[in-house]
Amino acid sequence: MADAEYTRAQLLTTPGELKKKIGGSGLCLIDTRPAEKFAPGHIPGAVHFDLFGLSLVDTSPAPLKAFLHMIHHVLEMRGVTEEKDVVFYEDNSGMRAARGLWFLEYFGHPRVRVLDGGIQAWREAGYPVTADAVSPKGARFNIAERRELLATADDVLGSLGKRNICIVDTRSDDEYMGRNIRAARGGAVPGAVHLEWTNNLDPSGKYKPTAELRKMYHDLGVTPDKEVIPYCQGGYRSAHTYVALRLIGFPKVRNYLGSWGEWGNRADLPIEKPWEK
């Protein structure tokens, strides 16, 4: 099995593979959808943790440490331990599930996956859903933070203009081109290439095949010999691109956790306006 395909098997799981683990003590299954979607029907045994809305707009050391401590604690409350297989899912292979995977990879978890295609693929496979709620049992999750997977504003600032580092703007066209401004300033990180995160998915909501993903990024000059730093507005869509790049074997990818919510609001950081090019 090629390295990229091996990595793909490490990061994604299928409905059939997940079905075999349901009910086992070695699985922690986390539904990251909004509560109103979880309540009427979810995969049996899943606990709920809506990852949306938990953003950090200051990646200086003290706020970053406090934010990551909070995320770690909430994951422990959902039953995450380093001994269990953890699977995140949502409607499809979306940004909420991807962000869950990124957090656990950052914390050094050895076995975390996304259900490729989400609950939509689960339903299409003919597997049942339930409205029965499972009360999560808190656990102790011993972490080993992998700082090389996270980028702060200082890290991004220090990377500008370096040929061996590629910054990827994963936001929508309207955000990138300044038609939808969601911070004090509109614009982009200087030198960033733009590819909206939804391009990582096929029409069924699963990650595109390895060859398609690889060509798509290669055509933009995003190649595995470079360190890649994706960003968006709050670290969600960029986590999705983090996963996509990991799927095709990129060895050095760092999610800019503060993203435009931090960069666009800091007048001391440089920006460019792509619509003026």
Kinemage of the C-alpha trace (Angstrom):
@kinemage 1
@onewidth
@group {chain A} dominant
@subgroup {mainchain}
@vectorlist {calphas} color= white
{ca met a 1} P 0.000 0.000 0.000
{ca ala a 2} L 1.399 3.394 -0.991
{ca asp a 3} L 2.215 5.811 1.809
{ca ala a 4} L -0.699 8.103 0.960
{ca glu a 5} L -3.150 5.214 0.876
{ca tyr a 6} L -1.824 3.985 4.208
{ca thr a 7} L -2.323 7.449 5.689
{ca arg a 8} L -5.810 7.575 4.205
{ca ala a 9} L -6.711 4.332 5.978
{ca gln a 10} L -5.349 5.794 9.222
{ca leu a 11} L -7.457 8.961 8.993
{ca leu a 12} L -10.734 7.844 7.420
{ca thr a 13} L -13.139 5.050 8.220
{ca thr a 14} L -16.117 3.634 6.328
{ca pro a 15} L -19.623 2.845 7.573
{ca gly a 16} L -18.840 -0.869 7.311
{ca glu a 17} L -15.675 -0.577 9.373
{ca leu a 18} L -17.403 1.576 11.981
{ca lys a 19} L -20.392 -0.788 12.209
{ca lys a 20} L -18.095 -3.592 13.391
{ca lys a 21} L -16.889 -1.459 16.315
{ca ile a 22} L -20.266 -0.151 17.506
{ca gly a 23} L -20.969 -1.286 21.052
{ca gly a 24} L -17.363 -2.130 21.804
{ca ser a 25} L -15.574 -0.664 24.804
{ca gly a 26} L -12.651 0.442 22.658
{ca leu a 27} L -14.616 3.001 20.623
{ca cys a 28} L -15.386 6.650 21.354
{ca leu a 29} L -17.802 7.917 18.701
{ca ile a 30} L -18.450 11.676 18.603
{ca asp a 31} L -21.230 13.372 16.651
{ca thr a 32} L -20.159 16.958 15.934
{ca arg a 33} L -23.405 18.169 14.370
{ca pro a 34} L -25.700 20.770 15.964
{ca ala a 35} L -27.843 19.450 18.833
{ca glu a 36} L -31.046 19.772 16.805
{ca lys a 37} L -29.667 17.297 14.281
{ca phe a 38} L -28.214 14.922 16.867
{ca ala a 39} L -31.374 14.602 18.970
{ca pro a 40} L -33.775 13.076 16.418
{ca gly a 41} L -31.296 10.598 14.977
{ca his a 42} L -27.640 9.678 15.381
{ca ile a 43} L -25.390 6.643 15.061
{ca pro a 44} L -25.962 4.258 17.996
{ca gly a 45} L -23.497 4.823 20.819
{ca ala a 46} L -22.471 8.315 19.711
{ca val a 47} L -22.001 11.130 22.191
{ca his a 48} L -22.589 14.726 21.199
{ca phe a 49} L -20.006 17.498 20.942
{ca asp a 50} L -20.783 20.354 18.554
{ca leu a 51} L -17.342 21.712 17.758
{ca phe a 52} L -18.678 24.797 16.030
{ca gly a 53} L -18.405 28.173 17.753
{ca leu a 54} L -15.303 27.358 19.793
{ca ser a 55} L -12.830 29.757 18.259
{ca leu a 56} L -9.663 31.500 19.346
{ca val a 57} L -8.800 34.988 18.090
{ca asp a 58} L -5.561 35.473 20.010
{ca thr a 59} L -2.821 32.880 19.559
{ca ser a 60} L -0.348 34.520 21.912
{ca pro a 61} L 0.898 32.041 24.538
{ca ala a 62} L -1.486 32.590 27.467
{ca pro a 63} L -4.812 32.602 25.531
{ca leu a 64} L -3.605 29.694 23.375
{ca lys a 65} L -2.744 27.620 26.430
{ca ala a 66} L -6.105 28.349 28.075
{ca phe a 67} L -8.065 27.549 24.916
{ca leu a 68} L -6.314 24.230 24.344
{ca his a 69} L -6.775 23.307 28.003
{ca met a 70} L -10.516 23.882 27.607
{ca ile a 71} L -10.718 21.749 24.452
{ca his a 72} L -8.737 18.970 26.131
{ca his a 73} L -11.054 19.020 29.136
{ca val a 74} L -14.218 18.896 27.019
{ca leu a 75} L -12.843 15.946 25.058
{ca glu a 76} L -12.113 14.143 28.325
{ca met a 77} L -15.710 14.780 29.377
{ca arg a 78} L -16.815 13.029 26.161
{ca gly a 79} L -14.850 9.934 27.107
{ca val a 80} L -11.752 10.390 24.970
{ca thr a 81} L -8.670 8.496 26.109
{ca glu a 82} L -5.511 7.589 24.262
{ca glu a 83} L -6.426 3.891 24.514
{ca lys a 84} L -9.690 4.207 22.562
{ca asp a 85} L -10.281 4.513 18.846
{ca val a 86} L -11.957 7.889 18.308
{ca val a 87} L -14.239 8.567 15.343
{ca phe a 88} L -15.717 11.973 14.557
{ca tyr a 89} L -18.619 12.410 12.170
{ca glu a 90} L -21.166 14.924 10.945
{ca asp a 91} L -23.515 15.146 7.937
{ca asn a 92} L -20.727 14.443 5.444
{ca ser a 93} L -16.942 14.671 5.577
{ca gly a 94} L -17.222 18.203 6.844
{ca met a 95} L -15.183 20.770 8.719
{ca arg a 96} L -16.537 20.009 12.194
{ca ala a 97} L -15.350 16.399 12.070
{ca ala a 98} L -12.055 17.457 10.503
{ca arg a 99} L -11.456 19.945 13.294
{ca gly a 100} L -12.058 17.204 15.853
{ca leu a 101} L -9.456 15.064 14.151
{ca trp a 102} L -6.971 17.939 14.053
{ca phe a 103} L -7.402 18.656 17.754
{ca leu a 104} L -6.718 15.034 18.668
{ca glu a 105} L -3.722 14.777 16.344
{ca tyr a 106} L -2.397 17.946 17.985
{ca phe a 107} L -2.872 16.333 21.395
{ca gly a 108} L -0.949 13.278 20.199
{ca his a 109} L -3.816 10.796 19.973
{ca pro a 110} L -2.660 7.740 17.993
{ca arg a 111} L -5.977 6.482 16.577
{ca val a 112} L -8.439 9.127 15.440
{ca arg a 113} L -10.518 9.006 12.262
{ca val a 114} L -13.318 10.765 10.411
{ca leu a 115} L -16.294 8.779 9.118
{ca asp a 116} L -15.923 9.482 5.407
{ca gly a 117} L -19.247 10.680 4.072
{ca gly a 118} L -20.633 11.161 7.580
{ca ile a 119} L -24.046 10.031 8.745
{ca gln a 120} L -25.280 10.452 5.187
{ca ala a 121} L -23.008 7.577 4.085
{ca trp a 122} L -24.063 5.590 7.168
{ca arg a 123} L -27.739 5.918 6.252
{ca glu a 124} L -27.058 5.110 2.605
{ca ala a 125} L -25.354 1.899 3.725
{ca gly a 126} L -28.632 0.891 5.356
{ca tyr a 127} L -27.418 1.110 8.936
{ca pro a 128} L -29.721 2.243 11.751
{ca val a 129} L -29.873 5.522 13.629
{ca thr a 130} L -31.346 6.097 17.056
{ca ala a 131} L -32.741 8.911 19.171
{ca asp a 132} L -31.563 7.218 22.365
{ca ala a 133} L -29.048 9.411 24.165
{ca val a 134} L -25.844 8.012 25.628
{ca ser a 135} L -24.483 9.744 28.713
{ca pro a 136} L -20.761 10.205 28.159
{ca lys a 137} L -18.465 8.895 30.843
{ca gly a 138} L -15.615 11.225 31.657
{ca ala a 139} L -12.102 9.867 31.242
{ca arg a 140} L -8.492 10.873 31.610
{ca phe a 141} L -6.740 11.645 28.347
{ca asn a 142} L -2.973 11.925 28.647
{ca ile a 143} L -1.728 14.242 25.935
{ca ala a 144} L 1.577 14.880 24.213
{ca glu a 145} L 1.115 18.169 22.386
{ca arg a 146} L 2.504 18.293 18.851
{ca arg a 147} L 3.340 21.964 18.456
{ca glu a 148} L 4.513 21.371 14.886
{ca leu a 149} L 0.875 20.876 13.806
{ca leu a 150} L -0.269 24.317 14.971
{ca ala a 151} L 0.537 27.768 13.618
{ca thr a 152} L 0.155 31.001 15.572
{ca ala a 153} L 0.070 34.523 14.166
{ca asp a 154} L 3.781 34.824 14.942
{ca asp a 155} L 4.485 31.585 13.086
{ca val a 156} L 2.596 32.809 10.025
{ca leu a 157} L 4.269 36.216 10.160
{ca gly a 158} L 7.666 34.562 10.283
{ca ser a 159} L 6.829 32.390 7.288
{ca leu a 160} L 5.955 35.217 4.887
{ca gly a 161} L 8.110 35.283 1.783
{ca lys a 162} L 9.756 31.931 2.421
{ca arg a 163} L 9.859 29.685 -0.635
{ca asn a 164} L 9.662 26.481 1.376
{ca ile a 165} L 6.396 27.507 3.085
{ca cys a 166} L 3.021 27.724 1.380
{ca ile a 167} L 0.021 29.469 2.949
{ca val a 168} L -3.402 28.310 1.759
{ca asp a 169} L -6.519 30.463 2.139
{ca thr a 170} L -9.433 28.013 2.441
{ca arg a 171} L -12.223 30.606 2.711
{ca ser a 172} L -14.970 31.316 0.200
{ca asp a 173} L -14.339 33.379 -2.917
{ca asp a 174} L -16.382 36.237 -1.423
{ca glu a 175} L -14.246 36.330 1.731
{ca tyr a 176} L -10.992 36.087 -0.187
{ca met a 177} L -12.003 38.818 -2.642
{ca gly a 178} L -13.267 41.171 0.060
{ca arg a 179} L -16.967 40.966 -0.823
{ca asn a 180} L -17.710 39.392 2.567
{ca ile a 181} L -15.579 40.991 5.278
{ca arg a 182} L -15.735 39.187 8.630
{ca ala a 183} L -13.067 41.090 10.547
{ca ala a 184} L -11.906 44.673 10.976
{ca arg a 185} L -10.148 44.350 7.639
{ca gly a 186} L -10.857 42.480 4.430
{ca gly a 187} L -8.069 40.835 2.512
{ca ala a 188} L -5.756 37.866 2.709
{ca val a 189} L -2.470 36.843 4.242
{ca pro a 190} L 0.256 38.104 1.866
{ca gly a 191} L 1.345 35.478 -0.643
{ca ala a 192} L -1.424 32.993 0.160
{ca val a 193} L -2.870 30.795 -2.563
{ca his a 194} L -6.634 30.388 -2.530
{ca leu a 195} L -8.613 27.148 -2.681
{ca glu a 196} L -11.963 26.950 -0.927
{ca trp a 197} L -12.143 23.935 1.380
{ca thr a 198} L -15.246 22.496 -0.311
{ca asn a 199} L -13.037 21.568 -3.261
{ca asn a 200} L -11.650 18.738 -1.103
{ca leu a 201} L -14.972 16.886 -1.366
{ca asp a 202} L -16.613 14.906 -4.142
{ca pro a 203} L -20.339 15.339 -4.979
{ca ser a 204} L -21.304 12.690 -2.403
{ca gly a 205} L -19.643 14.603 0.436
{ca lys a 206} L -16.642 12.303 0.782
{ca tyr a 207} L -13.010 13.279 0.389
{ca lys a 208} L -11.893 13.145 -3.226
{ca pro a 209} L -9.591 10.287 -4.260
{ca thr a 210} L -5.897 10.692 -3.578
{ca ala a 211} L -4.916 11.355 -7.200
{ca glu a 212} L -7.536 14.093 -7.612
{ca leu a 213} L -6.546 15.845 -4.396
{ca arg a 214} L -2.862 15.641 -5.243
{ca lys a 215} L -3.325 17.134 -8.720
{ca met a 216} L -5.613 19.881 -7.437
{ca tyr a 217} L -3.022 21.109 -4.943
{ca his a 218} L -0.042 20.521 -7.219
{ca asp a 219} L -1.622 22.740 -9.873
{ca leu a 220} L -1.619 25.576 -7.307
{ca gly a 221} L 2.013 25.009 -6.385
{ca val a 222} L 1.141 23.308 -3.102
{ca thr a 223} L 3.590 20.413 -3.035
{ca pro a 224} L 4.717 17.994 -0.312
{ca asp a 225} L 8.280 19.338 -0.237
{ca lys a 226} L 6.902 22.507 1.379
{ca glu a 227} L 5.491 23.216 4.801
{ca val a 228} L 1.843 24.159 4.314
{ca ile a 229} L -0.178 26.470 6.566
{ca pro a 230} L -3.911 26.566 5.811
{ca tyr a 231} L -6.162 29.220 7.339
{ca cys a 232} L -9.812 30.305 7.156
{ca gln a 233} L -11.876 32.443 9.561
{ca gly a 234} L -11.695 30.413 12.772
{ca gly a 235} L -9.649 27.270 12.157
{ca tyr a 236} L -12.495 25.004 10.970
{ca arg a 237} L -12.219 25.000 7.189
{ca ser a 238} L -8.446 25.099 7.473
{ca ala a 239} L -8.604 21.924 9.592
{ca his a 240} L -10.460 20.315 6.697
{ca thr a 241} L -7.660 21.233 4.313
{ca tyr a 242} L -5.181 19.985 6.936
{ca val a 243} L -6.877 16.586 6.741
{ca ala a 244} L -6.992 16.655 2.935
{ca leu a 245} L -3.252 17.338 2.760
{ca arg a 246} L -2.538 14.635 5.317
{ca leu a 247} L -4.558 12.219 3.176
{ca ile a 248} L -2.186 12.750 0.265
{ca gly a 249} L 0.918 12.306 2.362
{ca phe a 250} L 2.057 15.863 3.047
{ca pro a 251} L 4.523 15.570 5.952
{ca lys a 252} L 4.426 19.162 7.235
{ca val a 253} L 1.018 20.809 7.648
{ca arg a 254} L 0.159 23.338 10.364
{ca asn a 255} L -3.347 24.620 11.015
{ca tyr a 256} L -3.417 28.371 11.732
{ca leu a 257} L -5.819 28.221 14.651
{ca gly a 258} L -6.516 31.966 14.930
{ca ser a 259} L -6.968 32.380 11.171
{ca trp a 260} L -8.582 35.535 9.743
{ca gly a 261} L -10.539 36.114 12.948
{ca glu a 262} L -7.190 37.005 14.484
{ca trp a 263} L -5.152 38.200 11.493
{ca gly a 264} L -7.830 40.461 10.026
{ca asn a 265} L -8.441 42.162 13.360
{ca arg a 266} L -4.804 42.966 14.094
{ca ala a 267} L -3.759 46.238 12.495
{ca asp a 268} L -0.094 45.397 13.057
{ca leu a 269} L -0.176 42.405 10.685
{ca pro a 270} L 0.278 42.852 6.920
{ca ile a 271} L -2.463 42.042 4.449
{ca glu a 272} L -2.911 41.997 0.710
{ca lys a 273} L -6.072 42.700 -1.251
{ca pro a 274} L -6.398 40.050 -3.975
{ca trp a 275} L -9.063 42.054 -5.830
{ca glu a 276} L -6.498 44.784 -6.469
{ca lys a 277} L -4.016 42.489 -8.155
